[in-house]
Structures are given as C-alpha cells and as structure tokens.
Amino acid sequence: MTTTLQTIADCVHVSRSTVSRVLNGQYKKHGISERTAKIIIAKAQELNYIKDERARSLRVKKTSIIGVIVRDITNPFYSQFVKEIENTLYNRGYTVIICNTGYDLDKERGHVNLLLSQKVDGIILSPIQKSNDNIIMIKKHNMPLILFDCKISGIEVDCILVDNETSAKEAVDYLISIGHKKIAYIGANVFDSNSQLRYTGYEKALIKASLPIREDYVKHGSYSFKHGYRAAQELLQLKNRPSAFFVVNNRIVLGAYNGILDYGLSIPDDVSIIGFDDFETATMLLSPLTVIRQPLQEMVLNVVDLLLSRIEKMNTSPYVTNMLKTELILRTSTKSLN
C-alpha cells in the first residue's frame, strides 16, 4: 500500500497536518517539538514515504518544475549553461527537466509538447530558428518563456543574449589593430541569427578599416568540428591565404585549430586565430586561444530572475531583451604583424 500522510499520522498518533508541517520543515513555527518531529521523520523513512508532488501541484496549481531546452548539450557553452541553471533554480526551490534537440525541429516540438503536458511552471529555450511554430505553441498556452542565446525577430518574447555583432566586430578590430589585413571568417548555418550577426560584425570591421570582403575568405557551414577543420584546410590552400581566422563557435574553432596544425603550420607564427565562446579546453591548447567570452553566470542570473518574476506575476512589464556585454580574452593564439 502507498504510504500517505494519514498513514504516518495514524502510526504516530498525531494529526495529518502535524505530519505535513514536519515533513515540510515548518514544525518549529507551529510549535511542534523537536522530539515529535524526529519521531515523525523516522516513521516516514521507515514506511518509505514519498511526497505526492502531483497532488500538491493540483492543489496549488504549481509544479515547481522548469523545462530547459538546448540545441546541443555536448557543446561546452550549453552544458555549462545547463549546469549553472540547474544549480541556481535548485537553490530557489525548483526542479529542472533538461531537453536536448540536436538542432532537430521535430525533436524540439516533441520536447515542447512534453513540457506543456507536464504543466511545468516555465520554459527556458535556445530555439532552432528554422521555424517559430514551437515558440508560438508555448505562447498560446500562456506559458512563461525565456529565450536565451538568441533573439527571434517578429515575435514578442523575453530574451537574454549577448551583443553578437559588436562582439564579433571587437574581435576582428583587434586582429586589424595588430596588423592583420587578410582575415578569414568561419561561421555556421546562414539561418542562425547568431551566426548572421557575427558575420555582420566581421563585415563592419573590415569595411571600417577599408579592407576588402573576399568571398573566398568566408566559410559558412554547421556548428561542428568537421566544418571548422575542412574550412581551415580549404582556406590555407588559397594562393593568397589568410593570416588570421575569426571563428564563431567553440566547436568550430577547435576544428579550425586542428586543421591549421595538420596542414603543417604553426599558431600563431603562421596563422592567428580567435574564437567565439570561452571554454576549458581553450586554455589547454599548445597556443591557448584568444576568445570572445560570454558572461555565462550573468546570463544565467538574468534568465532565472526574469523567468521567476514572470511565473510569480511580479513582473507585468512588456517583453524585454537583455543584451549583455562580452569580453575579449587575449591569449597566445594571435600574433602581431606590426
């Protein structure tokens, strides 16, 4: 038989409310003695009591569960984000359901349906940008929603992200400032807004410096090691090869880094390279990577604070976009030509 609060109350000869107050850690403010609390807790453990969260959720119309959907859990940026989100929400009394889409739109739809059916209190989503249908579905259910890591145009929703365009321009400006004029770009999918904005930053930096935007120096593709590796090797085969690479993602930059080394060249003596996103491996390479670092912990706090304020209906302001600043971290993968 299932052990209930009443089962424990009958065994200990106290009221059901007394058992509830003890197991919810509220016995002191209700004048219940430490001795009685210990007896109730011991009996609950003996009878393998498990709190019925479903019944509580129906009663208070709150599950204290947050859904988090990311595009690639193996990406160090997302895995660290999920770790920080889970820890922060746990400390605020919430449990997290983590979902990974792998850039699959149908999988994203399935995860959204699951979270809605579980009646989570809110959803944190890094969306696949091929379609807005899944975001629209969440909004139709009046579910508190925060998008992180990107902004979707044409749809009103809270967003926490960084200034991708300005950050990319800062990286390329730095390469130009140390004498590089032949700067290649290795990016991701053209439909991805982050990749688009980072490419725009790259373009603006070159235009500002009156440098040409060469089509053969631009490599769009996927967020993958393989793309970075192949793109680097192709760029190095050019007759007038680049002296520096700007790469828009941590996984792509690792591929490009290895592509340069396997081509028989040295970093940074032969080729300089800057990546977007800081990650642990970046400091472990033979020439540690110069990177644009996103303020991960600040992003997490912004996401959590904004989402919980929506859930608790303390924030009724229009939809907001918090655009946070990045930081250029200088290491040894870049070399001055001045």
HELIX and SHEET records of a PDB file:
HELIX    1   1 LEU A    5  VAL A   12  1                                   8    
HELIX    2   2 ARG A   16  LEU A   23  1                                   8    
HELIX    3   3 LYS A   28  HIS A   30  5                                   3    
HELIX    4   4 GLU A   34  GLU A   46  1                                  13    
HELIX    5   5 GLU A   53  VAL A   60  1                                   8    
HELIX    6   6 PRO A   76  TYR A   90  1                                  15    
HELIX    7   7 LEU A  105  SER A  117  1                                  13    
HELIX    8   8 ASP A  133  LYS A  140  1                                   8    
HELIX    9   9 ASN A  164  SER A  177  1                                  14    
HELIX   10  10 SER A  193  LYS A  208  1                                  16    
HELIX   11  11 GLU A  215  TYR A  217  5                                   3    
HELIX   12  12 PHE A  225  LEU A  236  1                                  12    
HELIX   13  13 ASN A  250  ASP A  262  1                                  13    
HELIX   14  14 GLU A  280  THR A  283  5                                   4    
HELIX   15  15 LEU A  296  ILE A  311  1                                  16    
SHEET    1   A 6 THR A  95  ASN A 100  0                                        
SHEET    2   A 6 ILE A  65  VAL A  70  1                                        
SHEET    3   A 6 GLY A 122  LEU A 125  1                                        
SHEET    4   A 6 LEU A 145  PHE A 148  1                                        
SHEET    5   A 6 ASP A 158  VAL A 162  1                                        
SHEET    6   A 6 THR A 321  LEU A 324  1                                        
SHEET    1   B 6 VAL A 218  LYS A 219  0                                        
SHEET    2   B 6 ILE A 183  ILE A 186  1                                        
SHEET    3   B 6 ALA A 244  VAL A 247  1                                        
SHEET    4   B 6 SER A 272  PHE A 276  1                                        
SHEET    5   B 6 THR A 290  ARG A 293  1                                        
SHEET    6   B 6 GLU A 327  ILE A 329 -1                                        
END                                                                             
